[in-house]
């Protein structure tokens, strides 16, 4: 089991930036992918960005060029740098950590973009 703790959400004005962090602990020895998803009420959870052990990344079209996913293996942490935020980015953001044993999810952190 992988335990995830997310941080960094909050209220930000349009055009602003936030950085989300997700620290993992537990049985992460066979991790092969980490990432971020988001969800708004009434909609399905959607992929935001993922990063594989190889360093390859994938982004949702809506965040390309604005968001950057990165990892710090020494700290077992994955980050999501979010720039040029707009109202459509408002959601609960969830960290996910995938190992050969299955996937784990964080509790979610609220990001609200509003003036």
LINRA-V57649 format. One record per residue. OMEGA is omega as a letter, one per 30 degrees, with the letter a starting at -180 (999 if undefined). Layout:
# LINRA-V57649
[[OMEGA] [OMEGA]]
This chain:
# LINRA-V57649
[[l] [l] [a] [l] [a] [l] [l] [l] [l] [l] [a] [l] [l] [a] [a] [a] [l] [l] [l] [l] [l] [a] [a] [l] [a] [a] [a] [a] [a] [l] [l] [l] [l] [a] [a] [l] [l] [a] [l] [a] [l] [l] [l] [l] [a] [l] [l] [a] [l] [l] [l] [l] [l] [a] [l] [a] [l] [a] [l] [a] [a] [a] [a] [a] [l] [a] [l] [l] [l] [a] [l] [a] [a] [a] [a] [a] [l] [a] [l] [l] [a] [l] [l] [a] [l] [a] [a] [l] [l] [a] [l] [a] [a] [l] [l] [a] [a] [l] [l] [a] [a] [a] [l] [a] [l] [a] [l] [l] [a] [l] [l] [l] [a] [l] [999]]
